[in-house]
Amino acid sequence: TVQTEIVYPVLEDDDPIIGNPDAELTVIEFGCYKCPYTKKAEPIVKQVLDYYEGKVNFQFKTFYIPHHNLSYNTALAANCAYEQGKFSEYHKALFASQSFITEADFFSFADEFGLDAGQFKDCYDSEKYKKEIDSDSLAGVHAGVVGTPTFFINEQKIVGPKPFKTFKKLLNDHRLKVGGFH
């Protein structure tokens, strides 16, 4: 059967928040650590976070793309780092090394960021977060994601690394609907 209805993504406790965890609005991002377009959107995400000064945050959901080499593996490594409270650093390192990353780098980053090496290795080798990664990717499919990055501001979808002004317009439209950020 073909899915005809969009199921918009929702916030989940098992996915990391980028920015102020107490922000009034969360933008949901489906991204792939090996996708050059997701990497290209990272500075725009930072610009939105800086501009809205704690009133907006992002929840990153991995949407791995099988034809991107190590896409699933990077998602798995990021989840294992998240488990130990080092998602932000690890997230940035994965994008910074996107074009040349190897599986050995996952363990080097874990060491560099002070993660418990044994716990990280066990997490990675056992594919502890496989169901989580598959669930996020499936949620993306149900929401109509066909490529990365794809962002959701409530039921408004932004596909690709769009300029800051695109985010600003949708965020300001949301702000007008709800009576502003407080």
N, C-alpha and C positions, 0 to 999 in steps of 0.2 A: 504494500500500500504506500501511497505517496502522502507525505505530510502536507496538509494545506493550511494549517493554522500555526501562526507564530506563537511560541511560548517564550515570553520575555524572561531574561535571566533575573535571578534574585540574589540578594546578598546571602552569603553563607559563612558560617563561623570557621569553616575549614580552609578558606582561601585568604591569602595575605592582603592587608590594607597598606597602601602606599600613601603616606601623608598622615594627617591628624586622624586618629581612630575615632574621635568624637565629632568629626565634621558633620554638618547638617545634610550634605548631599554626597552620595557616593556614585561615581561613574564606574561602570563595570567595563573592564577591558578584557577581550579575548586576544591573547598574543602567543606568538611562537618565538622561542629564543633563537632559532636559527633563521628566522625570516628577516631579510634586510629592511622590509617596510616597517615591521614592528620596532626594529632598532631605530629607524628614522623618526618614529613617533616619540621616542623617549624624551628628547629635549622639549617637545610640545607638552607632554605630561608634566614635566618639571615647571614649565612656564605657567600652566594652569594652576598647579599647586601654589606657586609663588604669588600669583596674581590674586587668588582668592583667600590667601593667608589663613589656612586652617578651616575654612568654611566648606571646602570641597576636598574629597579624597578619591582615590582609585582603588578598586579591588581587581587584582590581576588573576585571571583564570587562564590556565594553560590550554591552548588549542594546538596540539601538536600536528604537524603536517608530515605525513610519512615520507614524502619524497625529499624533505629537507634532512640531510644526514645528521644524525644525533639529536633530532628534534625531541623525540620521546625521552631520550637519556638526559637532556638538559632539563626538561620538565621534572624528571624524577630527582635529579640532583638538587634542583631548586627547592623542591618539597622537603627533601632531607635536611637542607640548610634551614628552612622555615621551622622545622621541628625543633631545631636548637636555637631559634631566636635570631638567626643571622640572614634572614631573607633579603633585606635591603642591600647589604653589601654583596651578597652572592648574585642577586638579580643584576646589579650594575656590572659585576665582573663577567657574567655570561655574555652580556651585550658588548662589553668592551673587547672581548676576545672572540667574538662571533665568527669571524672569517677564518680563524686558524685553530679553534679549540679542538682538543682531543679529550678522550675519556680520562686520561691521566691528569688533565687540568682540573677535573672535578675534585679530585683528592688533594691537589695542590692548593686549590682555593679553600677547601675545608680546613687545611692546616693553617693557611695564611690568616683566616678569620677566627682561628682559635676554637674550631669545633672539635668535639670528641671524635677522634679519628675512627675508633672502633665502632662507635654508634653510627657514624656517617656511613662507613663501609657496609655494616650490617643492613642499614636502611636501604642503601643503594642496591647491594647485591640481591637482597630479598624482594626488590621491587615493592617495597612496603606501600607506596602510594599509587600503585598502578590503577586501582579502582577509582581513586580520587581524580587522577589525570584523565582516565577514560570518561568519568562522569562529567567533568568540566567540558571536555571536548564534545560529548554528546549534548550537553546543555547548549553549547554553541551552535551545533547543527540544528537543534530544535528552535533556536532563536533566529535562524536564517543566516548564520555566519558561513560565508563561503571562502573567506580569506582573512588574513591578519595584517594589521590589527583591525579589530572591529570593536567599537565603543558603544555603550548604551547609557544614555542619560534618560532615565525612566524608560519610556517607550520610543524615544528618538534614537535612531541608529546612525553612527558615523563610521564609514568604511574607509580604511586607509589612513595614512599619516597626513591628515588635513591640517591646514594652518590654524594657529591659535584663534583667529577671529571666528572660525567655524564653531569652536568650542564655546567661545565667549558669547556668541549669539544665542546658542541653545541654553547655556547656563543662565544667561540673563533672562531669557524667555521663561525658564523654570522659576527663577526668582520672582518675576512679576506675577506668575500664577499663584505662588504660595505666600505672597506678601513680603518678599525679601528675605535675605539671610539676616539672622539676628546676631 
